[in-house]
Amino acid sequence: MNYGGLLGVILTGVALLLAIIALVLSSRKPKIALSKTFLMKDRVLRGAKIFMIGILMLTADMFAYVLHSLDLLERGPYVIISIACGSGLAITSAYFFYELIRIITAK
């Protein structure tokens, strides 16, 4: 069994669930959710910086894919890079949406 792929699916599922929760919470009262994000902009920026690290990991994964497509990178290292970068993107996305949920639900 490929545990790296299973880990990626679980992490992506968690990130998707948190994104859906953040979407539902922000669509209930959008003006209040938006005002809270402006009031707690330091937490939003911290989450956005973490999310940008995930986007950089996605870019590295795409670069590895191009190298693999051109036969400049073997399949083994490509799979490891792809799993690591995909899991990193899922973790950073989950953290970002978790921070948004905490900001929206703050009293």
C-alpha positions as CSV (number, residue, x, y, z in Angstrom):
1,M,0.0,0.0,0.0
2,N,1.2,3.5,-0.9
3,Y,1.1,5.4,2.4
4,G,2.4,8.6,0.8
5,G,-0.6,8.8,-1.6
6,L,-3.0,7.9,1.3
7,L,-1.5,10.7,3.4
8,G,-2.0,13.2,0.5
9,V,-5.6,12.2,0.1
10,I,-6.3,12.6,3.8
11,L,-4.6,15.9,4.0
12,T,-6.4,17.2,0.9
13,G,-9.7,16.0,2.3
14,V,-9.1,17.9,5.5
15,A,-8.1,21.1,3.6
16,L,-11.3,20.7,1.4
17,L,-13.5,20.3,4.5
18,L,-12.0,23.4,6.1
19,A,-12.4,25.3,2.9
20,I,-16.1,24.4,2.7
21,I,-16.6,25.3,6.4
22,A,-15.0,28.7,5.8
23,L,-17.1,29.3,2.8
24,V,-20.3,28.4,4.6
25,L,-19.4,30.6,7.6
26,S,-18.5,33.5,5.5
27,S,-21.6,33.3,3.3
28,R,-24.0,33.4,6.3
29,K,-23.0,36.9,7.3
30,P,-20.5,38.2,4.7
31,K,-20.3,41.8,6.0
32,I,-19.4,40.6,9.5
33,A,-16.9,38.0,8.2
34,L,-15.2,40.6,6.0
35,S,-15.1,43.2,8.8
36,K,-13.5,40.6,11.1
37,T,-10.8,39.8,8.5
38,F,-9.9,43.5,8.4
39,L,-9.9,43.8,12.2
40,M,-7.5,40.8,12.5
41,K,-5.4,41.5,9.5
42,D,-2.2,40.3,11.2
43,R,-3.6,36.8,11.6
44,V,-4.9,36.9,8.0
45,L,-1.5,38.0,6.7
46,R,0.2,35.2,8.7
47,G,-2.1,32.7,7.2
48,A,-1.6,34.1,3.7
49,K,2.2,33.9,4.1
50,I,1.9,30.3,5.0
51,F,-0.4,29.7,2.1
52,M,2.1,31.3,-0.3
53,I,4.7,28.7,0.9
54,G,2.2,26.1,-0.3
55,I,1.8,27.9,-3.6
56,L,5.7,27.8,-4.0
57,M,5.5,24.0,-3.3
58,L,2.9,23.7,-6.0
59,T,5.2,25.6,-8.4
60,A,8.1,23.3,-7.5
61,D,5.9,20.3,-8.2
62,M,5.0,21.6,-11.6
63,F,8.7,22.3,-12.3
64,A,9.5,18.7,-11.4
65,Y,6.6,17.5,-13.6
66,V,8.1,19.4,-16.6
67,L,11.6,17.9,-15.9
68,H,9.9,14.4,-15.7
69,S,8.1,15.0,-18.9
70,L,11.3,15.9,-20.7
71,D,13.0,12.8,-19.2
72,L,15.4,14.8,-17.2
73,L,14.1,13.5,-13.9
74,E,13.5,9.8,-13.1
75,R,10.1,8.6,-11.9
76,G,11.2,7.8,-8.3
77,P,12.4,11.2,-7.3
78,Y,9.5,12.8,-9.2
79,V,7.0,10.8,-7.2
80,I,8.7,11.7,-3.9
81,I,8.8,15.4,-4.9
82,S,5.1,15.3,-6.0
83,I,3.9,13.7,-2.7
84,A,6.0,16.0,-0.5
85,C,4.9,19.2,-2.4
86,G,1.2,18.1,-2.6
87,S,1.2,17.3,1.1
88,G,2.8,20.6,1.9
89,L,0.2,22.4,-0.2
90,A,-2.6,20.6,1.6
91,I,-1.1,21.3,5.1
92,T,-0.6,25.0,4.3
93,S,-4.1,25.3,2.8
94,A,-5.6,23.6,5.8
95,Y,-3.8,26.0,8.2
96,F,-4.9,29.0,6.1
97,F,-8.6,28.0,6.1
98,Y,-8.3,27.1,9.8
99,E,-7.1,30.6,10.6
100,L,-10.0,32.0,8.5
101,I,-12.5,29.9,10.4
102,R,-11.0,31.1,13.8
103,I,-11.2,34.7,12.6
104,I,-14.7,34.5,11.3
105,T,-16.0,32.7,14.5
106,A,-14.1,35.0,16.9
107,K,-16.3,36.8,19.4
